[in-house]
């Protein structure tokens, strides 16, 4: 019975970055051997055990055989006769197929150390073909290690997998899991570049894929291409350390530009509303968490109004807060402003960089919301007496009055001006 550290722990130590978790593979043992040593079984599909002291995962060395489409279509085989190399050959990338023995010696039968030095993602064997999740994992690794490139033969293999429909067999929850993890990496744009280059993005998120090649007005978007804009936006969100919901909202806020008529290009009038059904479709298909979906919808609908915030009347601002449910959910409103600021910052070209430009809209809107929230709705309702129908209007009017102290433009009460709020 021999134990080896495998996978990410070895890779990260060779890259000189902190190791978060240790995974172990056990050669020459049976499940009974593990139980006798006090390990606790946790694996459903194949024998995995938790160490009685450290609680780290120990998996018996195994081989696998493809039996059906998708990432679940495998039969696994474990026995004391399975060698370490037979276990490593089933892994996805050479950089993840290195093992470290207890004495520190490295077992690297597939050249993983050389690929780490060369900063290359390379598949270990044709077994890569059998699991479409490996495309998503590689793309996620590209977001984590943005200085790595995909080996040409691996890129070709991924394209063939997409063409053969393997990606279409992916389970929605697993797609979202990998996309969400990739969004939280150092440079999320690299994940989408890899997925797009092999054709996988068009299968899992066609609403996003179609944004490349769609032009925007150069005066506002010197990068011009909408797909490039989205990549700049999500990378800025990552640089700021924003949470997953903000990053997803940043990713999807301009989906409507992919369906505006080409005759209108480079303008995209009404793209905010056009994007809402597309976001709903993505979220339903990928089983996106409700909080991410709701923030994405609010951001897509209102990011144009946020950009015009300094021009809006007090009445229009209060209606914006009401539409966003800002009085009950001020934290989500603040998250929407973060995503909207990412939209503003994610623009570059011809020597122009928006990352250092002022974005006063966010503090301005937060201050206006605070002023409106400071209104005591209970006191206003009490002054309405028995006229219950007046209460909503009176509360709204009191909030408008409070916001007027902050806005730069007077509100003459003309309801036609409310069209400014979208």
N, C-alpha and C positions, 0 to 999 in steps of 0.2 A: 504494500500500500504506500503510494507516493502522492504527495500533494504539491501543487504548483499554483502560484499566483498567475492569473491570465487576464488578457483583455485590456480594458481601459486603465487599470492601475499600472500595468507595465508600460503601456504607451505614454501615459502622462508623466511618469517618472523619467522616462527617456527624453521627453520634451522639456523637462525641468519645470513643470507646473504642479501645483498641489494635487495630491491624490485624495479623492473624496471617499471612495469605497474600494474594498478589495473583494474580488471574486476569485474563487479557488476551483480547481478541477482536481479530482481524485482519480488516480490510475491504480488498477489492481485491487479494487474493493467491490464488495457487494452491498446492497442495502442493509443486509443483516449485520455486516461489519460496522457500518456507520451507526446503526442503532445500538450496537453493543458498546460503542465508545461514547454514547450519550447524545449523539446528534439527533435533532428533531426534524422529521420529514415535513416538507412544505410544498414540494413540486407536484403538480397535477398531471402534466403530460410526460415528465421524465423525472428521475430521482434527483431532487435537490434537498439539501439538508442545512439546518442552521447549527452553527458551532455552539456547544453548550455554554461556552464562556463568552466569546466575542459576538455571537449571533450573526457572524458573517456567513455568506452563502457558500456552500461547498456542493458542487455538482459532480456526479459520477461521469467519467469520460464516456462519451457516447458517439454513435454514428446516427445518421438519419437518412430516410428514403422518402422521396416525393411520391404522394399518392393521390393528390387532388389539387385543383387550382387554388391560388391564394396562399396566405402565409400560415394557415392552419392545416394545410393538407400534407402533413408529415407523419411518418411513423419513426419513432426513436428506438434505438437499440443500445442497451448498456450491458456490459459484462466485464469481468476482471481482465479479459483478453484485449479489450479496446486500448490501443496505444495512445500516447499523448499526441503524436503526429496525426493519427486518424481523427482525434477530437479537434485539433487545430484546423485541419483542412476544411471543415464544414463552416468555419467562421467567415464573416463577410469580407473584411479588408486585411491586407497583410499587416498593417500597423496594429490591428487588433488580434493578430494570430501569433503573438509572442508570449512565451511563458517564462516565469522565473522560478527556479528551484530553490529549496530552503537554503542552500549554500550561496545563493546569489547568482548562480550561473544562468545565462539566458539560453532558452531553446527557441530558435528562430529558423524553422525549416523553409520559410517562404519569403525571406528577404525583407521582413518588416522594418528592421533597423535601417537598411539602405533607403527604403521609401520614406522613412521619417526624416533622414538626412536630406533627401531630395524634395521633401514636401509634396509627396504624391499619394493620392488615393488609388489603390490598385486592388482589384478583387483577388482573392486567394485561388479560387478554382471555378470551374463552370457550375459548381453548386450555387453560386451567386444567382444564376438564372432562375432557380427554383423558388425564391422567396422575394416577392415584390416589395416587401417592407424594407429590403436592403437599399432600394433606390431612395426611399425616404430617409433612411438612416445616413446614407452617404451625403445626401443633400444637407441634412442637419449638421453633420460633421463639417461640411464646408462653411456653414455659418459660424461654427465654433472655432475652426482653424482656417481663417480666410486666406492665409498665404499658401494653402495647399491647392494643387490642381488635380483634375481627374485624369488618370492615365488614358490615352486614346483607346486602348483595347477595352477598358472598363466603360468608357463613354459609349462605345459601339455596342457593348453588351446591354447596357441600359436601354438604348434606343430599340434594340431588337425585342427586349422584354415588353416595352410599351406597345410596339407593333403587334406582338403576339397576344395582347389583351391581358397580360398578367396584372397590370395596374388596375384594370377594371374589376378584378376580383378582391381588391382590398376592402376590408371592413371599415366603415366610416369612422368608428371610434378610434381605430388605430391610426388612420390618416390624421385625424384631429390631434391625437396625442403627439405625433411626430412634428406636425406643423406648429403646434403650440410650443413645443420644446425648442424648435428652431427659431421661432420668433423671440425667444428669451435668450438666444445666444448673442455673441459679440457683434456679428455683422449679418443680420437676417437676410439681407439682399442676396447673399451668396447662395443661400438655400434655394431661393426662387430662380436664380440664374441657372443652377444645376438642373432643377426640375424642368425648367423651360427648355434647356438645351437638348434634353433627351425626349421631349414631348410629353412628359408626365404631367406637367402643370395644366396642359389643355384638357387632360382627362379628369383631374381631381378638382381643379378650380378654373374652368373655362372662362368664368366671369372676370377673373383677374388676368388670365393669359391674353385675352383680346385687347388689353390696354396698350400693349406694345405696338408702335406704329400709328397710334392715334395722336395727332398733333394738338398742341395748346397754343394760346396767343404768346408769342415770344416776349412781349412787353411785360407780362406777368410771370411767364414761365420760360426763362432763358434756356432751360434744358429741353424744352419743346415736347419731347416724347412723354406721354402720360405714364407709360410703364416705368421709364427711368425716374420720373417724378416720384412714383410710389416707392421705389427702392430707396431714394434719398430720404423720403419721409420716414420709413420704418427704421432705417439706420440711425437717423437722428433720435428717434424714440428710444432705440437701444442705447445710444450714447448717454441719454439722460437717465437711464435706469428705470424707465416707466414700467408699470405692471402689464400683465398679459392683455387685459381688456383694452388698455390704451393702445397697445401695439396692434391689436387686431382692428380696432377702430381706425387707426392710421392706415392700415393695410387696405381697408375696404371703403374708405370714405369717398373715393372717386370712381367707384364701379360704374356709375351712370354714364361716365364719359365713353365707355365702351359701346354704348348703344345709341348715342346721339347721332342723328343723320349726318352722313359724310358731307352733305351739301352745306351744313352749318359750320364745319370745321374752318378754322381752329377754335371757334366759339362753342360753348357747351351750355347754352341756355337751358335751365331746368334740369340739369344733370343730377341735382341733389335729390329731387323726387324720383327721377328715373332709377336711381341706385337702390332705392328702398326694397323693392321686390327682389332685386338681385341679391342683396344681403340676406334677405329672408330665405331665399333658395339655398344659398351657401350654408347658412346656419342649420337649416333643416336637414340638408344632405349630409353634413359632416357632424351633426349632433353637437354643435357649438354650445357651450354653457350659456344659460339665459342672460347672465350679467354681461357677458361679452357681446352677445347679440344686441341687447338693449342699448348699450353704450355705442355700438357701431351704428345703429339706426339713428340715434339722436345726433351723432357726429355727422353722418352723411347728410341728414336733413338740414342741419343748422350751421355747418361750417362757413357757408357763405355769409350768413348773418353775423357770425362772430367777426369775420373780417371787416364788416361794415359797422361794427358796434359803435364807433365814435360818432357816426352820422345818425344813429337811430334816436327817435324821440323817446321820452320816458314811458309813454303808453305802450309803445312798440317793444321796449325792453321788458316791461312787466309781462307782456304777452309771451315774449320769448321765454322768460322764466317759467311761466305757467305751462307752456307747451313741453318744456324740458322736465317738468315736475321738480323744478329746482328748489321749491319751498320745502318739499318733503325729502328730497334727495340732493342736498347741496354738494355732497362728496362726488356724486356722479356728474353733476354739472361742472365741477372743477376738473374731473377727468376729461370731460368733453373739451374743455379749454386746452388741456394739455395736448390732446390729439389735434385740435385745430392749430395750435402753435407749431406742432410737427409739420402740418401741411404747409404752413408759411415758411418754415425753415428749410424744407426739403426742395429747394430750388437753387439751381446753380448753372453757370455757363457763361462763356465770354468774359471770364474774369470776375463774374458777379457771384457773391456768396451771401446768402441770406441768414446764415447762422448767427452772425453778430449784429444784425439789424434789430432795432427796437420793435417790440410787439406789445404796445400798451393796452391792446384790447383785453387781454386776460386779466390784469389787475383791475382795470376799469369795470369789467363786467362782474368780477367778484365783489368789488366794493358796492356796485349798484344792487347786486343780489343781497348783500348783507343789509343794506339800507331798507330794502323791501321786506326782508325777513324780520327786521326789527319792529315792524308794525305789529301791534297787539291785536290780532284778529278777534279775540274775545271781547275786548273793549269796544271795537267797532261794531260787532254784532249786538252788544248790549244797547248801544245808542240807537239801533234800528228798531228797538221795541218789538212789537208783535208783527212787524212787516218782514217776515222771513225772506220773502222774495228779493228784498233790497240788500240782504247781507252780502252775497257774492259781489254785487256791483260796488257796494260801499267799501269792502275790503280791497277790491281792485283799485278803486279811486284813492284810497289811503296809501297804498303801495306806490301808485304813480306819483303822488304828492311827495313821498319820501325820496323817490329816485330823482325827481326834478331838482333836488338840491345838488345832484352830482352831474347831471347831463349838461352838455354845453349848449344845446338848442332848446328853445322853449317849445312847449307842446300846446298848440292852440285848440286841441280837442278835435281836430278834423280827422274823422275816422278813415278818410281816404289815405292818410299818411301811413296807416297800419300796413299797407301793402308792402312797405319797405321791409317788414319783418319776414316776408316769405310765407 
